[in-house]
Amino acid sequence: MAEVTQRRRTAEGCAYGRPAQHPDEELTRVGPNTPCGELMRRYWQPVAVSEKVTNRPRYVRILGEDLIIFRDKKGRPGLLYPRCMHRGTTLFYGKVSEEGIACCYHGWLFDVEGRCLLQPCEPDGGRNRDAARQPWYPVEDRYGLVFAYMGPPEKKPVLPRYDILEELGPEEEVRAYVGAFGATGDTSLAVAPYSWLHMNDNVMDPFHVQVLHSTFSTVQFVPQFALMPKVEFFATENGVCYSAKRRLDDGREYDRISSFLMPNIMSVPNPIQIDQERANMISWALPVDDSHFTMATAARVPRSAPDLFGGIRLNGKLWGEMTEQEHQDTPGDYEAQAGQGPISLHSEEHLASSDRGIILQRRMLKAQIKAVAEGGDPIGVTFDPTGGMVKIRSGNYYHASQHA
């Protein structure tokens, strides 16, 4: 009888008696020893802008772990567990030197790989100091970002290179940014209060561009996006792409290709300068923890560029300058994604044919979670030091699709 009653309620559409709904735990939990967290830890993740990593220690939170980042006076970056292994006070108040960081409490000195170099209160500077090791993670500078590898040491892959950020011209440079709004030039929100998966899903959702950004309230990017695209989704060797084609008034066919690369990387073509063919930037949807994320972006730009996108404004205002009513009147990605809640209730989604890209993404993530759980290596990693160059297909193209 209960089943009949529940079916009737569902058919009638009444909210009364709805069953409890739940997130997809496999994809939204990112801490240590969680399925998605272990997948994320098999890839290098950007954790900070390089120029902001100095000899003043900073806290960073990534994949549910609180860490301390600094750069010693030889220029080497370090990423350590913040609680000193001696008595547990934080290294946030440590003093950085040529060799590493010294704890403020008793002076234990650790290098950027956690080796204890000095225990000044102990005989001979610490006769057993070689046996002490502060927990640490490997880090490398690239593209203006500090990348960390937080997975098993024996599985550490090569830090990738991306073809669209290589072989810069004399008047070009790569700029980096970390913040919830990616490369928009708006620094009003460092961390977004919702799951990384909200943004990750958004990448393979070309149809929201026509509605949310173009026709629902106002034109947020360019008028061409108001045309409903003809979309093709296709898997690649390390992710998913879509080709969104629009027939323009001048007779040209505009083909916008965006890319998702495992496990949380996106390359979206410039939404303002759509005559620029190849994409010029890569972004990571960085899980801070289960219910918070931020964006890291590296972009190839002219040295004369004021910022990465030139600053995206609605009615002359950056997002952080808008009132609550203005956010209601002109919602964008943040409003749509935050409206799903800190962690979406995936069990009550009703995915449709326009969500094929999201379905492909999630299936790929789950397949690679399973591969890692079974002892394998996920796609998109290489251990060959001569390899590691990743081809990015994204761009705003005309006349014919370029994804072959």
Summary of the structure (lengths in Angstrom):
residues: 404
radius of gyration: 23.4
end to end distance: 55.7
largest distance: 81.5
contacts: 1267
relative contact order: 0.16
helix: 25%
strand: 27%
